[in-house]
Amino acid sequence: MILTRRARPAAILFASVAALALAAAPAFAEDATKPAAQPAPAPAAQAPAAPAAAPEISVDGQPITQEDLDAVAQEIGPNLSPQLSPAKRQDVIINAAINLRLAANEAEKQKVMDDATLQKKLAFYRQRILIDALISKVSKEAATDEAIKKAYEEQIVQKMPVQDEVHARHILVANEDDAKKVEARLKAGEDFAKIAKEVSKDPGSADQGGDLGWFTKDRMVKEFADAAFNMKPGEVSQPVKTQFGYHVIKLEDRRRQQPPSLEQYKSQLGEFVAQQAQQKFFADLRAKAKIVAPAPAADATPAPAPGGDMQMPDAGQPDGGDQGQPAPAPAQ
């Protein structure tokens, strides 16, 4: 018998199976807390030993397979103490599988299966197992590379707003007189980045020569943004006054913002495509079936229709964008 994770007719047994297994008779492996016997050194020319074969396990002539052990491990593994050594952990899993087989065999002898309530439970769990497998199949068949790429074009490229962005530097000073001094030094040919490091009052960008990286217009206060986005690459502005002081801006470059890459959203897009396929699958099944059911409650929230929009989190800056320098100030 192979146990399935979602089917839990033996939930009570599994709740205590780890303790029973730890106390079970002959252990299959020594605890790591006990000193291990030291193996004799192998001759230098000896070939590496082949890995030991998995132990043969059976109960009353019925074999317990590796698949059985894997299923039990999946069920009780998360509840086992992380302090157990790998050997003792395997010991617990083996004994749990034995206990499960013993209990199942005894249940068969006592004809527990004949109980009507249990039959209903088994029918329900069978449906759950089947639907899990079916939905997994539908999702896997739907979430192909082509479907994900199509969703990327429809949900990301076409719906995400594309803006202009600029790459600029600035020097922030306290008053107009200081700004004019900066202008005079720039006209004399001094390097913009050098002056920014010396006099700029913006702690976030001064050490980087006033570099603000790439930014869109909505990330800056209006006066600063208007000035920067009306400049051409290479230009230096007149002093621009904001609530933070006076800025002298140098525009390095400008470009059209690119949408985030497919790879950045691939996992979310795969889930989105799978969910859309599941919704359509059930809608098609219901359309073909003759269903008798009470009308939905008046305040019931309708299920989302197939073909809906993907919920998109903030994609952040595209590759090669913001270098992490803070803007002079966020837009108020």
C-alpha positions in Angstrom: 0.0 0.0 0.0 1.3 3.4 -0.9 0.2 6.3 1.3 -0.7 9.5 -0.4 0.0 12.9 1.3 -3.4 14.4 0.8 -5.3 11.3 2.0 -5.3 11.1 5.8 -7.5 8.2 6.9 -4.6 7.3 9.3 -4.3 10.8 10.8 -4.6 9.6 14.4 -2.0 6.9 13.8 0.4 9.5 12.3 -0.1 11.9 15.1 1.8 9.5 17.4 3.7 7.4 15.0 7.0 9.1 15.6 6.9 8.3 19.3 5.9 4.7 18.6 8.6 4.3 16.1 11.3 5.7 18.4 10.2 3.1 21.0 9.8 0.3 18.5 11.8 -2.9 18.8 15.1 -3.5 16.9 16.5 -0.3 15.6 17.6 -0.2 12.0 20.4 2.3 12.6 22.4 3.6 15.5 21.8 7.2 16.8 24.5 9.7 15.8 25.0 10.5 19.5 26.6 7.1 20.1 30.2 6.7 19.0 30.5 4.9 15.7 32.8 2.1 15.3 35.9 3.1 13.4 36.3 1.2 10.1 39.5 -0.4 9.3 41.6 1.6 6.8 41.3 0.4 3.2 44.4 -0.5 1.2 45.6 2.3 -1.0 44.8 0.6 -4.2 41.3 -0.7 -3.2 38.4 0.6 -5.3 35.7 2.6 -3.5 33.1 0.4 -1.9 29.7 0.3 -3.6 26.8 2.0 -1.7 25.0 -0.3 0.7 21.7 -1.7 -0.6 18.5 -0.5 1.0 17.4 -3.0 3.7 14.6 -5.4 2.8 11.5 -4.7 4.9 8.3 -6.7 5.1 5.4 -7.3 7.4 3.9 -10.8 7.3 5.4 -11.4 3.9 4.2 -8.1 2.5 7.1 -5.9 1.3 7.4 -2.3 2.3 8.9 -0.5 -0.7 11.0 2.6 -1.0 7.9 4.3 -2.4 6.1 3.4 0.9 9.0 4.9 2.9 9.0 8.0 0.8 5.3 8.5 1.4 5.6 8.1 5.1 8.6 10.4 5.2 6.6 13.1 3.4 3.8 12.7 5.9 5.7 12.7 9.2 9.0 14.2 8.2 8.1 17.8 9.0 7.2 16.8 12.5 10.4 15.0 13.3 13.0 16.7 15.5 15.8 18.3 13.5 18.2 17.0 16.1 17.7 13.4 14.9 20.7 12.0 13.0 20.0 10.9 9.4 20.3 7.3 10.5 17.8 7.7 13.4 15.4 9.6 11.2 15.4 6.7 8.7 14.9 4.4 11.7 11.8 6.3 12.7 10.4 6.4 9.2 10.9 2.6 8.7 9.2 1.8 12.0 6.4 4.2 11.2 5.8 2.4 7.9 5.8 -0.9 9.8 3.2 0.4 12.3 1.1 1.7 9.4 1.1 -1.6 7.6 0.4 -3.5 10.9 -2.6 -1.3 11.7 -3.9 -1.4 8.1 -3.7 -5.2 8.1 -5.5 -5.4 11.4 -8.2 -3.0 10.2 -8.7 -5.3 7.2 -9.1 -8.3 9.5 -11.6 -6.5 11.7 -13.5 -5.5 8.6 -13.3 -1.8 9.5 -13.8 -1.1 5.8 -17.4 -2.3 6.1 -18.3 0.7 8.2 -20.6 3.1 6.2 -19.1 6.2 7.7 -15.6 5.1 6.7 -16.7 4.2 3.2 -17.9 7.8 2.8 -14.6 9.2 4.1 -12.7 6.9 1.7 -14.9 8.1 -1.2 -14.2 11.7 -0.2 -10.4 11.2 0.1 -10.4 9.4 -3.2 -12.0 12.4 -4.9 -9.4 14.7 -3.3 -6.6 12.5 -4.6 -8.1 12.4 -8.1 -8.7 16.1 -8.3 -5.2 16.9 -7.1 -3.8 14.7 -9.8 -6.2 16.1 -12.4 -5.5 19.7 -11.6 -1.8 19.1 -11.6 -2.1 17.6 -15.1 -4.2 20.5 -16.4 -1.8 23.1 -14.9 1.3 21.3 -16.4 -0.2 21.1 -19.8 -1.3 24.7 -19.7 1.8 26.4 -18.4 4.0 25.9 -21.5 6.8 28.3 -22.5 4.6 29.6 -25.3 1.7 30.3 -23.0 3.9 32.0 -20.4 5.4 34.2 -23.1 2.0 35.1 -24.4 0.9 36.0 -20.9 4.0 38.1 -20.5 3.2 40.2 -23.6 -0.5 40.6 -22.5 -0.1 41.1 -18.8 3.3 42.8 -18.5 4.4 44.4 -21.8 1.0 45.8 -22.9 -0.4 46.8 -19.5 2.6 48.1 -17.6 3.0 51.8 -18.2 6.2 52.7 -20.0 7.7 56.1 -19.1 10.7 58.2 -20.0 13.6 58.2 -17.6 16.8 60.2 -17.2 20.2 59.7 -15.7 21.3 62.8 -13.9 23.7 64.2 -11.4 23.1 67.1 -9.1 24.9 69.4 -6.6 22.7 70.5 -3.7 23.7 73.7 -1.8 21.9 75.7 0.9 21.4 79.1 -0.9 21.6 80.9 -4.2 25.0 82.5 -3.6 26.5 79.0 -3.1 24.8 77.8 -6.3 26.3 80.7 -8.3 29.7 79.8 -7.0 29.2 76.2 -8.2 28.1 77.6 -11.6 31.3 79.7 -11.8 33.5 76.7 -11.0 31.7 74.6 -13.7 32.1 77.4 -16.3 35.8 77.5 -15.4 36.0 73.9 -16.5 36.1 72.0 -13.2 34.7 68.5 -13.1 31.0 68.2 -12.0 31.6 65.0 -10.0 34.6 66.5 -8.2 32.6 69.6 -7.1 29.7 67.5 -6.0 31.9 65.5 -3.7 33.3 68.6 -2.2 30.2 70.8 -1.6 27.0 68.9 -2.2 24.7 68.7 0.8 22.9 65.6 -0.4 24.4 62.8 1.7 23.0 60.1 -0.5 24.7 61.2 -3.7 27.6 63.5 -2.9 30.1 60.6 -2.4 29.2 59.3 -5.9 29.8 62.7 -7.5 26.1 63.7 -7.3 25.0 60.6 -9.3 21.3 59.9 -8.9 21.2 57.0 -11.4 18.1 56.5 -13.6 14.8 57.8 -12.5 11.3 58.6 -13.8 9.7 62.0 -13.5 7.3 60.9 -10.7 10.2 60.1 -8.4 11.3 63.7 -8.0 9.8 66.9 -6.6 8.1 68.9 -9.4 10.7 71.7 -9.8 13.6 69.3 -10.0 11.8 66.9 -12.3 10.6 69.7 -14.7 14.1 71.0 -15.0 15.8 67.6 -15.5 13.3 66.3 -18.1 13.6 69.5 -20.2 17.3 69.1 -20.6 19.4 67.4 -23.2 22.2 64.9 -22.4 25.4 66.8 -21.4 23.6 70.0 -20.4 24.0 71.7 -17.0 21.1 73.6 -15.6 20.8 77.0 -14.0 20.2 76.7 -10.2 16.9 75.1 -9.5 15.2 76.0 -6.2 13.2 73.3 -4.2 12.2 73.0 -0.6 15.6 71.3 0.0 17.8 74.1 -1.3 19.3 75.0 -4.7 20.3 72.3 -7.2 22.6 72.4 -10.1 21.7 69.5 -12.4 23.7 67.7 -15.1 21.8 65.4 -17.4 23.9 62.4 -18.4 21.4 60.6 -20.6 17.8 59.8 -21.2 15.9 56.8 -22.5 12.5 55.1 -22.8 12.0 52.8 -19.8 11.9 49.1 -20.7 9.4 46.6 -19.2 10.8 44.1 -16.8 12.2 40.9 -18.3 10.2 37.7 -18.8 12.6 35.9 -16.4 11.7 38.4 -13.7 8.0 37.3 -13.8 8.3 33.8 -15.2 7.3 32.0 -11.9 4.3 34.3 -11.3 3.2 34.1 -14.9 3.4 30.3 -14.8 1.0 30.3 -11.7 -1.3 32.8 -13.5 -1.5 30.7 -16.6 -2.2 27.6 -14.5 -4.9 29.3 -12.5 -6.6 30.6 -15.7 -6.5 27.0 -17.1 -8.0 25.6 -14.0 -10.9 28.2 -14.0 -11.6 27.5 -17.6 -11.4 23.7 -17.0 -14.1 23.9 -14.3 -16.2 26.3 -16.3 -16.2 23.9 -19.2 -17.0 20.9 -17.0 -20.0 22.8 -15.4 -21.2 23.9 -18.8 -21.4 20.3 -20.0 -22.9 18.8 -16.8 -26.5 18.7 -15.6 -26.2 20.3 -12.2 -29.0 20.7 -9.6 -28.1 23.0 -6.8 -29.7 25.9 -4.8 -29.2 29.4 -6.1 -26.1 31.2 -4.7 -26.7 33.5 -1.8 -27.4 37.1 -2.8 -24.2 38.4 -1.2 -21.9 35.7 -2.5 -18.8 36.9 -4.2 -18.8 35.6 -7.8 -15.8 33.5 -8.8 -13.3 35.2 -11.1 -14.0 34.7 -14.7 -11.4 33.0 -16.9 -9.2 35.4 -18.8 -8.8 37.9 -15.9 -5.9 40.2 -15.2 -2.7 39.2 -13.4 -2.1 41.0 -10.1 1.3 42.7 -10.7 3.6 43.8 -7.9 6.0 46.7 -8.3 8.5 45.5 -10.8 11.2 47.9 -9.6 13.8 49.4 -11.8 14.7 47.5 -15.1 18.1 46.1 -15.5 20.8 48.7 -15.6 18.6 51.3 -14.0 18.7 53.0 -10.6 22.1 52.6 -9.0 20.6 52.8 -5.6 21.2 56.5 -5.1 18.4 58.4 -3.3 16.6 61.1 -5.2 16.8 64.6 -3.9 13.3 64.0 -2.5 10.3 62.0 -3.3 7.4 63.7 -4.9 5.0 65.0 -2.2 
